[in-house]
Amino acid sequence: MANRISPVVINHGKQGRKAVKRLKRGEGTLLQEVEEIVELAKTDLGPQATGKTIVPVVMVYKQKTRRKRGGFGLF
């Protein structure tokens, strides 16, 4: 039986709309966190990491709900 590599789960919690957009575009602080965690996963693999090794990464985040702006209904 081949060695199974368990997936890496990254929970970002609630994030703002802009942070999520930056992550989808491949930039921003959330992406830096993902890259750091993937590098840690590669070092944990040790000698298996040489050559082609696929490490599944599962990202979990919830976009913050946008607050409605409005007055008191006076207008």
N, C-alpha and C positions, 0 to 999 in steps of 0.2 A: 504494500500500500504506500502510495506517495505521501510525502509530508504535506499536510494541509496548512495553508497560511491563513490565519484568521484575519478578517477585515479590520481596518482601523476606523473607528467611529469617532467623529469629531462633532461635539455638540457646541454650537455657537450661541445657543439661547436666543433671546429676542435681539434682533438687530434692526437698525434703521433702514429705510428704503434706499438711501444713497450707498450705504455699506454693502447691501445685497447687490445693487447694480454694479458696483465696483468689482465685487467678487465674481459676478457673472462675466464681466469683461476681462477678468484675469489680472486685476490690480487691486491695490488697497491692503489694509492691515489684516483683514480676514484671510486673504490669500497668503500673506506672509506666515500666518499661523499654520495654515494647511501645509505649506512647504516645509516648515520646521518639523511638523509632526511626521510627514512622509520621510524626511531624512532620518528621524529617530527610528522609524519603523525599518528603514533599510539597514541601519546599524545593528538593530536587534536581530535581523536575519543572519548576520554574520557572513560566513563563507557562501551561503546560498545566494547572496546578493550579487555575486559576480555573474556576469552574463545577463541573460534576460530573466528577470523575475517580475511578476506582476503582483502588486500589492493593492487589493481593493480598498478604496477609500469611500466611506459613507459619511456625508455631511448632513447635519441636522441643524436647521435654523428656523426661526419663526419671525416673519417680518412684523415689525411693530405696527399696530393699527394706527391709522392716521386720525389725528384728532380733528374734529370738525370745528371750524372757526365760525363764530356767529355771535350775534348780539343776544339780546333778551327778547327778541320778537317784537320789538317796539316799532319797527319800521314796516 
